[in-house]
Each structure stands twice: as structure tokens, then as C-alpha cells.
Amino acid sequence: MRNRDSIRSFGLDWTRMGAAPGIAGSRRPEVEGVFLCVQPEDADWFVRFNNTGGPVDVWAVDGIELDQLRGAPEGYRYFPGSIGPQQLLLVRRDLPPRCNGSEP
């Protein structure tokens, strides 16, 4: 949520990670890219996992193919680059944290 204006202007760009922590509470990028969910239930899991200290948004991404994704050491998938704002649609906003960083 705190990055919404930046995302609308610059898209999802791992090099622009700033004041707001990542979904797992990290202060710096875990990979050189953007984590993406393939299935809707994966996005729900990340929303429940939210360890940012505040509400989060869910964005839909257009124009990325499954074969463009890479696997991170933790088993999640990411796109190795940035994703422009023209490829994004805000689909859910201001979702509150539901746990304290422990497994949901």
C-alpha cells in the first residue's frame, strides 16, 4: 500500500525497493526480480503471510509468460527484471495483515 504511487508510476521494479519492506518483511530484494504468483490461491497465501507492518495491495500482471519465470531458492517464482506500470492492474487494495510473520 505504501508503494502504490511508486508502482503506478514505475511499475514493479526490484531496484526501487525503498521505505516499505517486502511481503516477508525484508528490507532488500531477495532476488534480482519480481516475485509473481501463478494461481490466485498463491496470492492469498502471500497476503496472509504479510509481514510488512501494514496493509498490502494485489496487482494483476499482463504480458509475462510462465516460461519467463525463474525459481528462487525458497521455491517461489520470480520474473528476472522489472514490470512496467502499463502491465499492471490493481485488483485488491488495502488488505490488512493477518499474522505476525509466522506461517499462516
DASUL-V368531 format. One line per field, one symbol per residue. phi: phi as a letter, one per 20 degrees, with the letter a starting at -180 (. if undefined). psi: psi as a letter, one per 20 degrees, with the letter a starting at -180 (. if undefined). burial: + if it has 16 or more other C-alpha atoms within 10 Angstrom, else -. A space follows every 50 residues. Layout:
# DASUL-V368531
phi=???
psi=???
burial=???
This chain:
# DASUL-V368531
phi=.fegffffednecffdgcfeffgenfebffcercfcdedgfffffffffh cenafcdddeddndegfeedeegfoedbeerdcfffedcfdbclfffdbd negf
psi=gijghgghgiaoohijpchprrhjjqiqphrmappqpgqhhgghghghio kijaqrqppqpqjpqhiiqrprhiirqqpmaroqhijqpohpqlpqqirl irp.
burial=++++-++---++++--+--++++-----+---+++++--------+++++ ++-++++++-+-------++------++++-++++--+-------++--- +---
